[in-house]
Amino acid sequence: MTWATVLTFLLVATLPVHAAPVDDPAAADPALRRFTESMHGDAYALDVGRIAYRRRYDTALDDILYLVAPRGTWDATSPAWAPARAALAEAIASRARPRYGEYLPAARRLMNQASLRALAPDERAAVTAFFESPEGRAFMDARARSAAKDAFGVPPGPDAEPLARLQAESKAMLDGLDTLPPAQAKALDDFLESPLWKKVLHLQLVEWADTTSFFLNEVTQEVVREELPALASAVRTAVPGVPPPTNKTYLGTVAMASDGHFDVVVEHFAGLNRVGHYTLRFAKDAPQWRDIAAMAPGIHPGDTRYLFFDAGGRVGDRP
Amino acid sequence: MSRSRIVVRLAFAAAALAAASSAYAWKEVPGDMPWLGSGGRAHLYAEDRSCFGCTTGSRHVERWGRNSLAGPSPYETIGEAMNFLASVGGLADAPKAGGAGSTATERGEIVETRALPYGFTVVMIEPTVVVMNFDLVALVRGGEPPPPQSTGSPQIDGWIRYGTHVPATGTLLWFSPALRERPQGVARIDDTHGEIVVNGIRLALARDGDTWTVTRR
């Protein structure tokens, strides 16, 4: 049983019985299904989506840690940060796996639509023939392993195999392509230099990757929205040094300049998305200057304080 | 009585009945309404009118003032106030509201929605007086469900309240579009009392905990 088959089985097995049916006429097209499967389509699309999603996921992990304990109480330099980040990643991944399974039919429908748009029937047949050939299978196996290695650590996984093993296997499979019989090597080279390959690349790395990374982002946001207390609890249990929770919300910072004016930065988050970043200046003779000074008692020129607000809307510098 | 005079009387009676039924269709909405410039509280009326082409088949309309026979809606009053605030430069330095984009006003102009560190409360109508309370948290409130007695404006992110209670979150300013009064500080203010004098009308502000209460004197 291949790794891709295991993954597909895991994802399909986690589909809830109540999942809404997705209207996907293309799902019944055997030629299209064969085209996708010849490229390890579902698993490969998921891995390239994970790779595309990695940068956003890295940012999301930081933002979620600030939901566990607010900005101003810790950051990437705090001793608890790195272990908490690892614990959080594991907690998210275990919750993301079943949820991604719910999105799989929708992802497949969009992938099918993209495949139908991108390639004509004869082009899809040619691509299928290539990937079902010995050289095509060897090439796609190596690519799939390489993508799994590059996607390592991004949910939903699974990352059951250690990264070092994935790296070693990926290298061995890539090296194996150099030992293909001459006829197969030529067929591989010819295909990779054809305009058709450029279309396949665009389909896989842009269309499919966009689709799956979009759903991965949805899944992460959903996990945070619905299971934040459980995530926070998992992180605190794993890492005792996480700062204590607070019922206040991070608002931004206030800095007092040498001439006494205040520079206030307010950051507006909607879920994990930073939707606003506002910089305001209050001169010493502005009527609001006293309001700001009262939020950060004892602030001196050169000082910067974090600002938080409570459920009643009261702003202060205590988390 | 001649037949023509009877017809005229019947026509008058029909017109009066039609006007009365129109007025009675409006239902008064209870609540803490703003003061009226001429005295007493404003009355807010609402009606669900059937309309063709609406997705729901009806349209919710509101008007406020002394009675149900005339008057703008709170949305129109607040739109006029925010247009005035924009026209006197009150929004010029305000940053664009993140994620809000551009919106069309009721006059069809396209405006960039702004984020302001203020709450807004319409405390009087005819003429309109709006109190602004300095509130940094207002900058992050966009997208929340509307509080009671509030409506939106394309000009700013967040909700604009109406009534006689103003959150005590910081410095108070006020302005009046009808009287061309730009935003200015509340007069004779200390920690618990303040005053707005507009067009000979005195609005007294008294603070109780986290709220200022506005009373027409």
Interface residues (C-beta under 8 A of the other chain):
Chain A: L251 G252 V264 V266 E267 H268 F269 A270 N273 R274 V275 G276 H277 Y278 T279 L280 P287 Q288 R290 D291 M295 L307 F309 G312 G313 R314 V315
Chain B: P95 A97 G98 G99 A115 P117 F134 D135 L136 V137 L139 V140 G142 G143 P167 T169 G170 T171 L173 G185 D210
